[in-house]
Amino acid sequence: MSVKSWVLLLLFVILASLIECTRENGTSETLILVHAVFRHGDRTPDEFGRYPNDPYKNDSYFPTGSGELTDRGKRREYSVGKSLRKRYNKFLGDLYTPDIVEAWSSDRNRTKMSLQLVLAGLFPPSKEQMWETDLNWQPIPFHTNPLTQDMLFFGILCPSYTQYTSEYENSTKIQRQLQQHSEDFKYISEKSGLNAKSYQDMFLLYSCLTTEQEYGLILPEWTKNVYPQPLQDLTIKGYQAETATTEMRRITSGTLLKKIVDNIEAKVDNQMPLKNRKIYLYSGHEFNIAHLLHTLEVFEPHIPPYGSYILFELHKIDNVTGFKIYYQDYSSVQPKLLKLPACDEFCPLKKFVSYVEEYFPEKDACKLRT
């Protein structure tokens, strides 16, 4: 091959790489709208998850507080915002205006703080928006609902969901699965003081031990027999049990999926006030990520890490409007492009809606069945 041919080949490879980088970084001219669902940052142990024999159950974690973001967690969420800024810089533009973004958080301090940090990294003030010379930050509003009314993030608190999970956990199938771990449950109950008998019990204990270890505390000797395994695997199995039926998926993920679809259809129809909307942010918990991945049937066994996020990118390609869905679990540098079972990696909007609409919640879905 001649020198000229080698040069042309090299230029072609570089150009192809740049095009692919542009496509993967979400700055393509085809991008219309983004929804980002993310987990909060690293936190201290939560009072809700402590067990009776926990040697640290009376710790206040002063001055941070229980269940609150650590400094590492704050840095992590700020970096999520910066990563989103890098990915969507051209799409979002330099100037923040209130109509560009709509942000939601669950009503927990750690998710609200995480959302503020993501917004800080995503929308640093432009030169003309600097209001304090030594503070590279601008206030951006966000929304929450009370926990007991929050179908977006906390449908698991619904009376009907409790009813569904109780019926499922008491089914012959699940009781047989749980019976396989009877010795683990017995051991954990004796050592922890818990009446351990469900996947939810395992999740709470795993979360408590993980956050205590991350905080630098020495775990009791007995935990070596069950932590991280089998507690981790039992927690992961719990995600499947929590989204096992259509009714359960409607409550855990349906409201969020319907909100995404409603927002997109309004955007496509050019309805005000969504004309200039470019991104939606949802600050939630690891179970929100796991439940959503399960509902979309793309879950791979794992516990979604701090700062993990799912991106729903709406594109218009060759006159077809549809989704590219990415997941960042930090197993790779860039978020991974997901493929839904019923779609290609680019999923046309109508096909996506037909795939998820069975999970849209029915009216009064949260109420007890009679």
N, C-alpha and C positions, 0 to 999 in steps of 0.2 A: 504494500500500500504506500502511495506517495505521501510526502510531507503534507501537501495540501489536503489530501484526503483525511489524514490523521487530524489535522487542525479542524476541518469541517466536522468530523466525528466528535471531537472533543467539545466543540461549540454546541453541537446538537445535544450531547449529554448534559452539559451545563444548563442549556435552555430548558430541557425536559425536567431537570431537577428543580429549577426555579418555578416552573409551572406547577409541578407537583407540590412544592413547598407552599406556594400561594393557595393551591386548592386545599391542602391539609390544614393550613393556618386560618381558614375561614375568611380570608380576605377577598375571595373571588367575587366578581361582579354579579354573580348569580344569587348571592345571599340576600334574603329578605328580612328574616326575623330570627332571633335566638331566644331559647328558654334554657336557663342553667339551673340545675338542681344540685345543691352541694351539702356535704356534711360539715358540721362545725369543727373547730380546731381542738387540739389537745386540751384536756380539762383535769381538774382535781376530782377525787372521788365524790360521788353524789350521795347525799343522805338517804335518798330513796333506795339505793342498792346495797346498803350496808347490812351485814348479817349479824345475828345475835352474839356470836362469839368473836366478832371482829375486834382485834386488839386496838384498832385505831378508830373505833366507832364514835368516840367522843372528841376526836380531833376537829378543830374548827378551820384548819388550813388558813389561818390568818397570815397575811391580810387578804389573800386571794378569795377565800371562801369556798364552801363546798359546791361542787358541780360547776365551777366557773373556769373560764379560759386561763390557762397558764401563759407565761410569756412566750413559750414555744408555740402554743396554740395561736396566739395573736399573730406571731410572725408568719405562721403557716397560712392563715386566712388572708393576710395582707398579700402574700405571694400568690394566692389563688387569684385575687383581683388583678395583680400585675400580669399574671399569665393570660388572663382573659383580655386585658388591655393589649398585650402583645398580639394575641390571636386576632382580635377584632379592631385593631387600631384604625385602619383605613375605613372600615365599615361604620364605626361609631363617630369618627371625627374627633377633633380636639376640644370642642366646646360642649359642656354639659348644659342641657336644658331639661326642665322637669318632665317634658313629654317623651323623652328618649327612653327612660327606664321606669319600670314598675318593680318594686322589690317587696318580698314577703318573707316573714320569719315566723317560726313557732314562738309561743310566748314563754320562752326560757331565756335566761340571761345569756347563756353561752351561744345560742343561735342568733340572738339579737346583736351581740357584740361581734360575732363572726360576720354577720351581714354588713355591719358598719365598716369592718376592716376590708372586706371584699370591695365595697363601694369606694373606700379610700384608695385602694390600689387601682381600681378600674377607672375612676374619674378624678384624678388629681386636677386641681384648678389650672386652667389656662392662664396666661399672663394677664389677661384682662379680668379674670375672675379671682385673682389673688386679693383677699381682703385683710390678710395679716402677713406681713413680710417674712416672719420667721416660722410660719405654719403652712406647710404644703398640703392643705386639706380644706375641703368644703363640705358643709352639712348637706345631706341628701335624705329626703323623707323615705320611710318605709312603713309597711302595714303589718299588723298582727291581729289574731283573734284570740279570745280567752280559750284556755286549753279545753274546757268542757264543750266549747262550741266550734272547735277547730277541726273541721273535716279535711282540711288541706294537708295537715301534718299529723294530727292525733285522732284519726278515726278509730284507732284501737281503743279509745276510751268510751266508745259508743256502747250503750246497753245491748244493742242488737249484736255487735261484734263479740262481746263477751259471751253472749248466748251461742253464737256460731262456733266460737273456739271451744267452748265447753262441750258442745255436742261432738265436735270433731275429735277432741282429745279423749273423749270417753268412748269413741268408736273402737271396735274390735281391732282394726288395723293399727291404730296409734297405740293402743294399750299393749299390743304385741311388740311394737317397736320399743316402747318404754321399758317393757319387761326385760328386754335384752340388756338394759343398763341398771337393773335393780340393785346390783351390788355397789355400783357407783353412787346411786341415790342414797343407799343405806349408809355408806361411808361418809358421804358429804353431810348427811343429816346429823350423824353422830358428832362429827368434828365441828361443823359450822353452827349448829343449833337451829338450822333451817328445817322446815318440813319439806324437803326437796322431793318433788314428784313430777315436775313438768319441765318442758323445754324453757319456759319463761323463767323458772327458778334458776336454771343453768345460765341463762343469758345475764340475769342480774348479778349472779355470783361472779361470772367471768368478767363482766364489766368492772365490778368492784375491785377484783384482784389485779386486773390490768392497769387501772388508773392508779392504784396504790403503788404498784411496781414502777410505773412510769414516773411517779412522784419521788421515787427513791426510797420507799419504805421496804423493809425486809418482810417478806411474806412468812406466815407460820409454816413450820416444818411439814405439817400434814398436807399442805396444798401441793407439795411436789408430786404426790401420787395422782393428782387430778388436773393440775394446771401446768402448762396450757392445755394438755390433752388428758382426758377426753372432753373437757369443758368446751374447748373451742369447736370441736366437731358437733357437739350437742347444740351449741348456740347456732351454728350454721343450719342444722336440721330444723331448728325452730323457725327460721325464716320461711322454709318450705311449708311448715305446718300452719304458719300465720297467713299464708296466701293459697291455701290448698283448694279452695272452692271459688266459684265465680262470685258468690255473695261476699266472701271475705275480701276478694280483690277489689270489689266495688267500694268497699269501705276503706281499705288501706291505701289504694292508689287511684281509685276512680275519679275522685274530685279533682285531683291534680291533672290527670289526663284530660278530663273534660274542660278544665280551665285552659289548658294548652291548646286544645282543638278550637274552643270558642274564640280565644284570642287570635288564633291564626286565621280562622274563617272571617273574623271581623277585619283583620288586616288585609286579607286578600280582596275583600269586598270594599276596601278603602273607606271604612266607616270611621267617623270621628268619635272620640278623640284619639284614635289609634293611628292616625295617618302618619305621624312621625315616630311612633314607637319602634325601637330597634332591639331592645333586650328586656327580658323578664328574669328576675333572680328569685330563687327560693332557698332559704337557709333552714335546713332541717337536721335530721339525725341519721345515724347509720342505718336504722331500720327503714327509713323512708327510701334510701337508695336501694337496699336489698329487696324491699317489697316491690318497688317499681321495676327492677330488673327481673324479678320473678314473674310479675304480671305481664311483662313484655316477652317472657320466655327466653331470655338471654342471660340468665344468671349462671355464673360459674362459682362453685363452692369457695367462699371466702367471707371475711368480715370487712365490709367497706371501710377503708382507713380514714383517719382524720383528713378533712379537706378533699376527699374524693368527690367527683362531680360527674353528672350526666349532662350532655349538651344536645338539645333538640334544635338542629339548624334547618330552617326552612329555606329552600332554594327554588329558583325557577331555571330549569335547564332544558334547552330545546323546546321552550314553550310549555313545559310540564312543571307544575308546582308540586314539590314533595320534600321529604325529610332525609337528612343525613343525621344519624344519631351516634354520638361519641361517648366513650366512658373513660375517665381518667382515674385509675386506681394506683398509679405510680409504679406499675410493673414495667412501664416503658416511658420514654421521655415524652412522647406525644400521646394525647388521648387516642384510644383505640376506636376505629370505626366499627360499629356493630351491624350485624345483619339479622333482621327479624326473620323468623321462620317463614312467614308468608310473603316476604319482599326481597328485592335485591338490596344492595347497600344504599342505593337511592330509592326511597319508597314513595311513590306517588301519593299525594294527599288523600285522595278518595280511598285508595287501598289501605292507607294507614288508619283512616277513620273507621272503615269497615272492620279492621283488625281489632281495634280497641273499644268500639262503642258498646259492646256487650258489658264492659266494665264501668260504664257511666252509672253513677249512683241513681237509684230510684228515689222518688219523693218520700221523705220521712224514713230514709234508709237507716237512720240512727236509732229509731224507736224500737222498743221491744216488740217482737211478734206476739200475737195473741193465739 
